[in-house]
Amino acid sequence: MTGNRMAAAPDELSRSELDALPALKEAHLKIRAELGKVIIGQQAVIDELLLAIFSQGHCLLEGVPGLAKTLMVSTLARCLQLDFNRIQFTPDLMPTDITGTEVIQEDRATGTRQFKFLRGPIFANIILADEINRTPPKTQAALLESMQEKQVTIGGERHPLPAPFFVLATQNPIEQEGTYTLPEAQQDRFMFKVFVRYPTYDEEFQIGALTTAEYQPQVNAILSAEEIVRLQKLVRRVPVAPHAIHYALRLVRSTRVEEADVPEFVSEWISWGAGPRAVQYLLLGAKARAVLDGRFFVNTEDIRAVAHPVLRHRIITNFSAESSGITPDRVIDRLLSEVPDRRNGDDVAPQLARAFN
């Protein structure tokens, strides 16, 4: 095995890291239980948000109004003891309204003047960028730069953002008048695109009963910011067998029409496929899923579980597919059914073989 940290053998991991797994799995279950006091249903959405947080990724959340997206994120911030800010994106929002600005401040004692940086709402652990497609590209770019660099540059001076830092941007799938669609290159910066669906009949019954009564649930803090940063580093240490990496590569490269031997339906339905970030996020999401499940190894099922939120905003269907009602999710379903999770010649490192038996 090479010195690649991604494929590190389990015996290179410390005993304290291995011992942390049961505690993290228990914390994961407790977080879900605490959120369940406030949020009815939406378990898949909650799990994908947690995967993104522990993978140091960001989420693009799509759903109609009234599905408790803001409440979900603010409650999650309380469970994790993180600072939370909500930014309502509007057509007149300026980049400095997000990042902050410099103002001239006078010292009354000496009469001297100097610039002082006033921090914007971006300086928090969890940012809810509500209706990101309501603001012009210039303001969108200011947020996306902060997401990528984890810092803000004002007047030539860099201001680091707090750690952990997580952006949840929402957009409405309906009422597109007066919106500025995020370009595909900017959507690619989001680890996941998560769909928030309508609740089931029973879930909506509970929502109606609880939210119209004097019900004030108490949400307990489960993890601290320091613990989350430590767990994010732990996720990066999770080993991935070469055959699992090959599977992630095959899934992503099968979305590119110019690649040799892609399935026939890909050429019929896709105009542009996923880039290298998709491979990175498939593996990081799979690592986080394994850790939250109490495992210190990744299998191909972990990769399959995060394929839809990772790939759906990185696959651009063509006119033929759209006119036939073929969505990116249907393309991903087909890929998962046709791309083999192992091929002849895929190797499983001897150091990891016992983990996959």
Buried (B, 14 or more C-beta within 10 A) or exposed (E): EEEEEBBBEBEEBEEEBEEBBEEBBEBBEBBBEBBBBBBBBBEBBBBBBBBBBBBBBBBBBBBEEEBBBBEBBBBBBBBBBBEBBBBEBEEEBEBBBBBBBBEEEEEEEEEEEEEEBEBBBBBBBBBBBBBBBBBBEEBBEBBBBBBEEBEBEBEEEEBEBBBBBBBBBBBBEEEEEEBBEBEEEBBBBBBBBBBBEEBEEEBEEEBEEEEEEEEEEEBEEBBEBEBBEBBBEBBBBBBBBBBBBBBBBBBBBBBBBEEEEBBEBBEBBBEBBBBEBBBBBBBBBBBBBBBBEEBBBBBBEBBBBBBBBBBBBBBBBBEEBEEEEBBBBBBBEBBBEEBEBEEEEBEBBEBBEEBBE
